[in-house]
Amino acid sequence: MGPSSYTTHTANATEPTTHAFNTLNKHTFWRGIKLGLPIFLGYVPVGLAFGILAHTQGFSLIEALVCSATALAGAGQFIALATLLAGGDALTTIIATGVVNLRYVLFGATLSPYVRTLKMRFLPWIGYTLTDESFAINVADLRAQRASAGSMTGVGFIAWIGWVSGTALGVVCAQWIGDPSTWGVDFAMPAMFAALFVTLAENKEHVLTGLCAGALVIGLALLSHFGIAIDSNWFIVIGALGGATIAMIVFPHTEESEQDLSAGEELLVASTHAREGDSE
Amino acid sequence: MSNLSHTTIWAVIIGMGATNFILRFVPMAALSRVALPKPVMRWLSYIPISVMGALFAKEVLLPSTKYDPLFANPGIYGALISMLTYKLTKSFMGSTLAGVISFVALRALFATLGFGA
């Protein structure tokens, strides 16, 4: 039914597979919802903590909700509260959160080759709901050649619902809810990252790259013992940039590995079609 | 209660929302419509695993940036169980739940035994 129907005979072989990748229907959307459930589990308690804190700092229910619904930024929103509490004005606060959220530029650049064949109309929502966690889930799913417009939309949706509903819970019933960390939900995101590490580590090179990035983060934290304090919000960006750069230098790149990369995109759409084509 | 004005709050909400959307959407959308040079693509291909290694180190090995003794950190074991569960089930939700449950159980056990803080 899509735009590909009138180009069938003139277009190249990837045309119908691009169509499958661009599918947003009940089936693909629900797949994304299910995939993103661990994010929901992790976001509700952190959103709740934000709701409680925002409310005690003078945010109304509507203000806290709109803030979470539009910013969808864990660390960024807590930094905003801290900056405001320290007497910062609006512009200082916006700049402080923007700096912390610069990592989204890196995430967006990383996702860009994968979403090349995705129609532009899907990108605003996927961008809007881009967080550490949705990035991790979607990139693993894209590399496994299973992702689609619908699944990525669903992952973003369930993450957004978790963050906003957690915030609402925090503002409305702070006094009836104990410390959520006693249920261990603060470990939900680390546990998910551990599983994602396994799925993203496709070969020895990847394992070493990941370990290298992790070691960099530990090193950055240990620097504080020598009087060099680096804001822990920078750890992820420095670790990721450092890990990838070291991998780039250390691992020799062969002709085949370059071909693999350029072929990756066609492989991606071809396989998406193979897996989801029957649902068309 | 605080002397934070609602004008300031709304200015922050609007500014932060707009900034975040630009940072998230523009680079992804713009770069997805151009062909990136191969070395850049190769470099970017190492980013996801590096992000995961960095997140893992920050969240599991450095909880709240204080250093926990390695063997008294229930997070390490919770993470290993999550990884193992993923190997066996290929389910993110299953491994997240297995990780959380074992984390809670081990934290209680370690507290009883008097490990760590």
Boltz contact constraints between the chains, C-beta under 6 A:
constraints:
  - contact:
      token1: [A, 37]
      token2: [B, 93]
      max_distance: 6.0
  - contact:
      token1: [A, 38]
      token2: [B, 92]
      max_distance: 6.0
  - contact:
      token1: [A, 38]
      token2: [B, 93]
      max_distance: 6.0
  - contact:
      token1: [A, 38]
      token2: [B, 96]
      max_distance: 6.0
  - contact:
      token1: [A, 57]
      token2: [B, 2]
      max_distance: 6.0
  - contact:
      token1: [A, 58]
      token2: [B, 1]
      max_distance: 6.0
  - contact:
      token1: [A, 58]
      token2: [B, 2]
      max_distance: 6.0
  - contact:
      token1: [A, 58]
      token2: [B, 4]
      max_distance: 6.0
  - contact:
      token1: [A, 63]
      token2: [B, 9]
      max_distance: 6.0
  - contact:
      token1: [A, 66]
      token2: [B, 13]
      max_distance: 6.0
  - contact:
      token1: [A, 67]
      token2: [B, 13]
      max_distance: 6.0
  - contact:
      token1: [A, 70]
      token2: [B, 17]
      max_distance: 6.0
  - contact:
      token1: [A, 71]
      token2: [B, 16]
      max_distance: 6.0
  - contact:
      token1: [A, 71]
      token2: [B, 17]
      max_distance: 6.0
  - contact:
      token1: [A, 71]
      token2: [B, 20]
      max_distance: 6.0
  - contact:
      token1: [A, 73]
      token2: [B, 20]
      max_distance: 6.0
  - contact:
      token1: [A, 80]
      token2: [B, 12]
      max_distance: 6.0
  - contact:
      token1: [A, 90]
      token2: [B, 8]
      max_distance: 6.0
  - contact:
      token1: [A, 90]
      token2: [B, 11]
      max_distance: 6.0
  - contact:
      token1: [A, 90]
      token2: [B, 12]
      max_distance: 6.0
  - contact:
      token1: [A, 93]
      token2: [B, 12]
      max_distance: 6.0
  - contact:
      token1: [A, 94]
      token2: [B, 15]
      max_distance: 6.0
  - contact:
      token1: [A, 94]
      token2: [B, 16]
      max_distance: 6.0
  - contact:
      token1: [A, 94]
      token2: [B, 19]
      max_distance: 6.0
  - contact:
      token1: [A, 97]
      token2: [B, 16]
      max_distance: 6.0
  - contact:
      token1: [A, 98]
      token2: [B, 19]
      max_distance: 6.0
  - contact:
      token1: [A, 101]
      token2: [B, 20]
      max_distance: 6.0
  - contact:
      token1: [A, 101]
      token2: [B, 23]
      max_distance: 6.0
  - contact:
      token1: [A, 104]
      token2: [B, 23]
      max_distance: 6.0
  - contact:
      token1: [A, 104]
      token2: [B, 24]
      max_distance: 6.0
  - contact:
      token1: [A, 105]
      token2: [B, 23]
      max_distance: 6.0
  - contact:
      token1: [A, 105]
      token2: [B, 27]
      max_distance: 6.0
  - contact:
      token1: [A, 108]
      token2: [B, 27]
      max_distance: 6.0
  - contact:
      token1: [A, 108]
      token2: [B, 28]
      max_distance: 6.0
  - contact:
      token1: [A, 109]
      token2: [B, 27]
      max_distance: 6.0
  - contact:
      token1: [A, 109]
      token2: [B, 31]
      max_distance: 6.0
  - contact:
      token1: [A, 110]
      token2: [B, 44]
      max_distance: 6.0
  - contact:
      token1: [A, 110]
      token2: [B, 47]
      max_distance: 6.0
  - contact:
      token1: [A, 111]
      token2: [B, 28]
      max_distance: 6.0
  - contact:
      token1: [A, 112]
      token2: [B, 28]
      max_distance: 6.0
  - contact:
      token1: [A, 112]
      token2: [B, 31]
      max_distance: 6.0
  - contact:
      token1: [A, 112]
      token2: [B, 32]
      max_distance: 6.0
  - contact:
      token1: [A, 115]
      token2: [B, 32]
      max_distance: 6.0
  - contact:
      token1: [A, 116]
      token2: [B, 32]
      max_distance: 6.0
  - contact:
      token1: [A, 123]
      token2: [B, 29]
      max_distance: 6.0
  - contact:
      token1: [A, 124]
      token2: [B, 25]
      max_distance: 6.0
  - contact:
      token1: [A, 127]
      token2: [B, 24]
      max_distance: 6.0
  - contact:
      token1: [A, 127]
      token2: [B, 25]
      max_distance: 6.0
  - contact:
      token1: [A, 127]
      token2: [B, 28]
      max_distance: 6.0
  - contact:
      token1: [A, 128]
      token2: [B, 21]
      max_distance: 6.0
  - contact:
      token1: [A, 130]
      token2: [B, 24]
      max_distance: 6.0
  - contact:
      token1: [A, 139]
      token2: [B, 48]
      max_distance: 6.0
  - contact:
      token1: [A, 184]
      token2: [B, 100]
      max_distance: 6.0
  - contact:
      token1: [A, 184]
      token2: [B, 103]
      max_distance: 6.0
  - contact:
      token1: [A, 184]
      token2: [B, 104]
      max_distance: 6.0
  - contact:
      token1: [A, 187]
      token2: [B, 78]
      max_distance: 6.0
  - contact:
      token1: [A, 187]
      token2: [B, 100]
      max_distance: 6.0
  - contact:
      token1: [A, 187]
      token2: [B, 103]
      max_distance: 6.0
  - contact:
      token1: [A, 188]
      token2: [B, 96]
      max_distance: 6.0
  - contact:
      token1: [A, 188]
      token2: [B, 100]
      max_distance: 6.0
  - contact:
      token1: [A, 190]
      token2: [B, 59]
      max_distance: 6.0
  - contact:
      token1: [A, 190]
      token2: [B, 60]
      max_distance: 6.0
  - contact:
      token1: [A, 191]
      token2: [B, 78]
      max_distance: 6.0
  - contact:
      token1: [A, 191]
      token2: [B, 82]
      max_distance: 6.0
  - contact:
      token1: [A, 191]
      token2: [B, 96]
      max_distance: 6.0
  - contact:
      token1: [A, 191]
      token2: [B, 99]
      max_distance: 6.0
  - contact:
      token1: [A, 191]
      token2: [B, 100]
      max_distance: 6.0
  - contact:
      token1: [A, 192]
      token2: [B, 96]
      max_distance: 6.0
  - contact:
      token1: [A, 193]
      token2: [B, 52]
      max_distance: 6.0
  - contact:
      token1: [A, 193]
      token2: [B, 55]
      max_distance: 6.0
  - contact:
      token1: [A, 193]
      token2: [B, 56]
      max_distance: 6.0
  - contact:
      token1: [A, 194]
      token2: [B, 79]
      max_distance: 6.0
  - contact:
      token1: [A, 194]
      token2: [B, 82]
      max_distance: 6.0
  - contact:
      token1: [A, 194]
      token2: [B, 83]
      max_distance: 6.0
  - contact:
      token1: [A, 195]
      token2: [B, 82]
      max_distance: 6.0
  - contact:
      token1: [A, 195]
      token2: [B, 86]
      max_distance: 6.0
  - contact:
      token1: [A, 195]
      token2: [B, 92]
      max_distance: 6.0
  - contact:
      token1: [A, 195]
      token2: [B, 95]
      max_distance: 6.0
  - contact:
      token1: [A, 196]
      token2: [B, 52]
      max_distance: 6.0
  - contact:
      token1: [A, 197]
      token2: [B, 52]
      max_distance: 6.0
  - contact:
      token1: [A, 197]
      token2: [B, 56]
      max_distance: 6.0
  - contact:
      token1: [A, 198]
      token2: [B, 83]
      max_distance: 6.0
  - contact:
      token1: [A, 198]
      token2: [B, 86]
      max_distance: 6.0
  - contact:
      token1: [A, 200]
      token2: [B, 48]
      max_distance: 6.0
  - contact:
      token1: [A, 200]
      token2: [B, 49]
      max_distance: 6.0
  - contact:
      token1: [A, 200]
      token2: [B, 52]
      max_distance: 6.0
  - contact:
      token1: [A, 206]
      token2: [B, 49]
      max_distance: 6.0
  - contact:
      token1: [A, 209]
      token2: [B, 46]
      max_distance: 6.0
  - contact:
      token1: [A, 209]
      token2: [B, 49]
      max_distance: 6.0
  - contact:
      token1: [A, 209]
      token2: [B, 50]
      max_distance: 6.0
  - contact:
      token1: [A, 210]
      token2: [B, 49]
      max_distance: 6.0
  - contact:
      token1: [A, 210]
      token2: [B, 52]
      max_distance: 6.0
  - contact:
      token1: [A, 210]
      token2: [B, 53]
      max_distance: 6.0
  - contact:
      token1: [A, 213]
      token2: [B, 50]
      max_distance: 6.0
  - contact:
      token1: [A, 213]
      token2: [B, 53]
      max_distance: 6.0
  - contact:
      token1: [A, 213]
      token2: [B, 54]
      max_distance: 6.0
  - contact:
      token1: [A, 214]
      token2: [B, 53]
      max_distance: 6.0
  - contact:
      token1: [A, 214]
      token2: [B, 56]
      max_distance: 6.0
  - contact:
      token1: [A, 214]
      token2: [B, 57]
      max_distance: 6.0
  - contact:
      token1: [A, 217]
      token2: [B, 54]
      max_distance: 6.0
  - contact:
      token1: [A, 217]
      token2: [B, 57]
      max_distance: 6.0
  - contact:
      token1: [A, 217]
      token2: [B, 58]
      max_distance: 6.0
  - contact:
      token1: [A, 218]
      token2: [B, 57]
      max_distance: 6.0
  - contact:
      token1: [A, 221]
      token2: [B, 62]
      max_distance: 6.0
  - contact:
      token1: [A, 232]
      token2: [B, 65]
      max_distance: 6.0
  - contact:
      token1: [A, 235]
      token2: [B, 58]
      max_distance: 6.0
  - contact:
      token1: [A, 236]
      token2: [B, 54]
      max_distance: 6.0
  - contact:
      token1: [A, 239]
      token2: [B, 54]
      max_distance: 6.0
  - contact:
      token1: [A, 240]
      token2: [B, 47]
      max_distance: 6.0
  - contact:
      token1: [A, 240]
      token2: [B, 50]
      max_distance: 6.0
  - contact:
      token1: [A, 240]
      token2: [B, 51]
      max_distance: 6.0
  - contact:
      token1: [A, 240]
      token2: [B, 54]
      max_distance: 6.0
  - contact:
      token1: [A, 243]
      token2: [B, 50]
      max_distance: 6.0
  - contact:
      token1: [A, 244]
      token2: [B, 43]
      max_distance: 6.0
  - contact:
      token1: [A, 244]
      token2: [B, 46]
      max_distance: 6.0
  - contact:
      token1: [A, 244]
      token2: [B, 47]
      max_distance: 6.0
  - contact:
      token1: [A, 244]
      token2: [B, 50]
      max_distance: 6.0
  - contact:
      token1: [A, 247]
      token2: [B, 46]
      max_distance: 6.0
  - contact:
      token1: [A, 248]
      token2: [B, 43]
      max_distance: 6.0
  - contact:
      token1: [A, 258]
      token2: [B, 38]
      max_distance: 6.0
  - contact:
      token1: [A, 261]
      token2: [B, 41]
      max_distance: 6.0
